[in-house]
Amino acid sequence: MPPARKRARAYDPVRTRAAVLAQSAHLRAAVRTLTPERLALPAGPGDRTVEELIAHAGASLAVLGPLLEGPGPVRQDARLLDWPSAPGADADAVDRTARALAAAHPVPEDLLMEAERRFTALLDAHPGGRLLPTGGGALPLADFVVTRAVELVVHSDDLDTAVPGLAVRYDRGAMAAATRLLADALAARAPGGSTEVRIPPHAVVQCVEGPRHTRGTPPNVVETDPLTWVRLATGRLAWRDAVDDGRVRASGERADLAPLLPLAG
């Protein structure tokens, strides 16, 4: 008899909303310290500057407005676990929203404050079950908010990497949501029980086909910290580099996750 399908992880919408807004506030506090010279530095994948990266961080929240326009989808046809690997999910809408925000709010801190204001107002006005036409398919609003935690954690890390000494803070709840969603997406991409992926203190998942572990120490184990996992899952860090410098500890013949990463770009 095949193993029972594992129930999808549940996220508390109140806590997720608070975590997203807290991470945005941490990002905004860091942005407040940036000089014009630092705003012009290159940042993240592509040819973005720090200032453009900040606009995209704000747009990751403000894009909720366009997604709520119209009556919305009639049925859900996507899973939250599929969102990380959805090709270019919402990229065009985020780009348009980022440009509009930057044009209307030339001061980056003001841009983020306005994005938070819009986001909060829309969450207050719509139920969590309202379906949104995201680039990865129709998802409930409550699930979409979880994806915003991933986006803000990634943007915060990109900003931290681009600006030496900035030290953006990470909200524990936002990092937990990002870590868990990306870990669960790995397990969905490579279902199985032969390899245990540990990302303390936030997530442990079983994945990869092969002999299923039942007791004692698993024969195939991967362990890393949450920020390293987010970087691996989103292509900011190569698997081999992370293993070689000790940020990932991998043991067992099925512990090489390189063919499965990144999950999202």
Buried (B, 14 or more C-beta within 10 A) or exposed (E): EEEEEEEEBEBEBEEBBBBBBBBBBBBBEBBEEBEEEBBEBEBBEEEBBBBBBBBBBBBBBBBBBBBBEEEBBEEBEBBBBBBBBBEEBBEEBBBEBBBBBBEEBEEBBBBBBBBBEBBBEBBEEBEBEBBBBBBBBBBBBBBBBBBBBBBBBBBBBBBBBBBEEBEBBBBBBBBBBBBBBBBBBBBBBBBBBBBBBBBEEBBEBBBBEBEEBEEEEBBBBBBBBBBBBBBBBBBBBBBEEBBEEEBBEBEBEBBBBEEBBBBBE
